[in-house]
Amino acid sequence: MAKAKPDLRVASDRLNTPTDLDPADTKKIAEGLTVLLSDLFALYIKTKNFHWHVSGPNFRDYHLLLDEQSEQIFGIIDAVGERARKIGGTTLRSLGQAEGLKRVADNNADYVSPLDMLKELRDDNKNLTANMRELHGVTDEAGDCSTTSLLEEWIDQSEERTWFLFESTRDGTQGGH
């Protein structure tokens, strides 16, 4: 089922920040940023959930890795919301709205093995990367070089998280050296 698209332009001009971008492009980009913001909130909470609940012999390494990754994700959140506003759109107003837009599935299981945690986050970050690449195409086509540039940095960060999680899920027989 398709997710509802938020109305990101308001009737009043009070929130419609001036921009030289085409209004239709601004709307598409703000919608994309709002969905991305929803995904980032969901991924942040899931990463913290696993950070808090990881256990086992690799506890310290996994606990620290997930803390670093959650901090990196959290560090992107404000910039995404502010970017939507800078181009004349609006963005998330509630957790309920984010819930309706996010593409990152929750994991409310009482117990998840550490390996399954890392694999799930690896896949979530990989999907986030693909979704950001798609939005990158929209922003690039619209001539929104600032959002395009930011997305390139965030894609790189997401690829690094995916890589670290991938390497952490390999067993000793899969290594190169």
N, C-alpha and C positions, 0 to 999 in steps of 0.2 A: 504494500500500500504506500502510495506517495505521501511524503511529509508535506504538511501545509506550509506554504511560503508566507513569511511575515510581510506585512505592509510596512516598508521601511522609509517611506516618504510620508510626511504628515501634512494635513490640510493647512495648518498654520505654517507660515514661513519662519517661525521662531527657531525651529531646529534644523531647517534646511540650509546648512552651511554653504556659502557660495563656492562654486568650483567651475573650472572651465571644461570639465568632463561632460559628455552628453548625459542628460538626465536618465535616459533608458539604461545606459551603461552603469551609471552610478547606482541605480536600483539593483541591477544584476550583481554588481560587485558587493554592495552592502548586504544583499541576501546571502551571497557566498561567504562573506566574512562572518555573518551571524551564524550560519551553519558550522563554519570552522570553529567559531568561539564555543558553540555548544559541544562540539567534539572535544575540544581542548579541556573544557570543564569536566566532561565525563572521563577522559583519559587521565586527567590529574587525580580525580577522586579514586579511580580504579588503581592507579599506580600507588597512591598513598595507602589504599586498602591492603594491597599486597605487601607494601613496605611494613605496615603494622603487623601483618599476620604471617609473614614468612617465618619458617622454622627449619631446623635441621642443621646438618654439619657445615653447610656453607652460609649459615645465617648472617654472619657479619658482612661478608662480601656482597650478598644479595641485598641485605638491608641497606647498606651504603649505596649500592648501585641504584636501587629504586628511589632512594632519597634524592640522589643527584638528578635522576631523570625527572622526578616530580617537580623539583625546583626549577629545572629548565623549562618544563611545560608551563608552570605557573608564571614564569617570567615572560612568556609570550602573550598571555591572556589579555592584559591591559592594552598592549600595543594593537592587538587585533580589534578590540572594541573601539579604541580611539581612532584607528584607521577608517572604520566605517563612518564615524562622525566627521572626520576631516574632509571626506569627499562628499558630504552632504546627505548621508544616510543616517539611519538610526540603527540600534542594535539590541541585544538582549535586554529584557526588562525583568525577567524572573527565571527562577529555576524551572518552573512549569513550562515556560516557553522553550527553554533549553532542552528539556525532556522530550518535547514534541519534535525537535529538530535534529538531535544528536544521532550519529550513525555508529557510535561506539556502544556495544552492549555492556550492560551492567553484569557483575558477577557477585551475587549475594550468597554464594555457597558458604556453608559453615567451615569447610576445610578445602583448600586447593593445595596440591603438592607444589613445592617450590619450582620444579621443572615445568609444571603446567602453567604456573603464574607467568614465568618468563616467556614461554611459548605464546601464551595468549597476548601478552603485552607486545611481543615481537610482531605478531600478526596485526594487532591494533595500530602500531606505529607504521607498519608497512602500508596499511590501508589509508592511514592519515596522510602519508606521503603521496599516495596516488590521488587522493582527493585534493591536496594542495596543488599538485601538478595540473589538475583539471582547472582549478580556479586561476592558476597562473596563466593558462591559455586565454581565459576570459579577460583578465586584467591586461595582458599584453596586447590583445586585439583592440582593447578600448584605449590604448595609449596611456594607461595608468602606470607609469614607470615606477612610482614610489611603492605601490602595493606589490607590483611585480618583483621589485628588488627585495622587499621584505620577505615575500614568499620564498624567494631563492635561499635566503638565509635560514628560514624555518624548515624548508625542505632538507637542507643540509643537516640541520640538527636532528630531524626526524630519522634521516638515513643513518646517522651515527647511533642513535638510540637503537634502531633496528639491528644494526651491525653488532653492537655490544650484547644485545639480548640473544641474537643468533649464536654468537661465539660462546656465550654462557650456557647455552642449551646443548652444545655438542659434547659427546662423550669422548673419552680418551682415544678411541679407535678412529675418530674422524679428523683428528688433527693432522697437520702437515709435517710437523717436526717432532 
